[in-house]
Amino acid sequence: MGLAEEAPFDKIIVTVCVAELPRELQKQLKIGGLIVLPFGTTTNCQLIRITKHAEHQYSEES
């Protein structure tokens, strides 16, 4: 998933609703980087933002 060979990225935008948080994409972020994605099911999806604060340290906001 993603483009690991081109990482790290400042921002990643996902355009399809996912049921699980994409850990592989989180690993591809720079410190301070963001992922924006729709999260949930096809009938109940909300937009969230994931921020990478340090290696293996993330926060999520909806």
N, C-alpha and C positions, 0 to 999 in steps of 0.2 A: 504494500500500500504506500502511496506517495512516491517520492523520488529520493530515496535515501542517499543515492550517490551524489546528489546536488545539495544536500543538507549542510549546514543548518539554515533555516528560514526565519525571517522576521514575522511573517504572517502566513497562515494557511486558511483557505476558505473552502468549506465542504458544502456542496449544493444539493445533497440528497439526505433525507432523514435517516439517521442511524439509531439502532437500538442499543448499541454498546459504544462506550467512548473509545476512540481510536488510539490505543496506546502507541502503536507504531508511528503515528503522526506526531504525537506528543514528543517522542524521542528525537524527531527531526527539527524541533524548534530551537532557536537561540534562547539564551537566558533573556527574559523580558519579552519573548515572542508570544503571539496570540493565535489561537484557532477559533474561528467562528463557524458554528454548524447547527443545523436543525437536529434535535435529539428527541427520541421517543418512538412512537408507533406511527403508522401511516394515518391513523385517525386522531392521534393526540400527540402533536409534535410542537416543540417549543425551541426557539433560538437560544443557544447558550454561547458563552465566551469562555475559553480556557486560557489562562495566562501561566507561563512558565517562569517561576521566580528563582529557582536554582535547580541543579541536577536532581531529578526525582521529586521536586516540590512544585505543585500546581495548585491553582485555585479555579473555581468555576463560578460563573454568574449567569443568571437567566434574565 
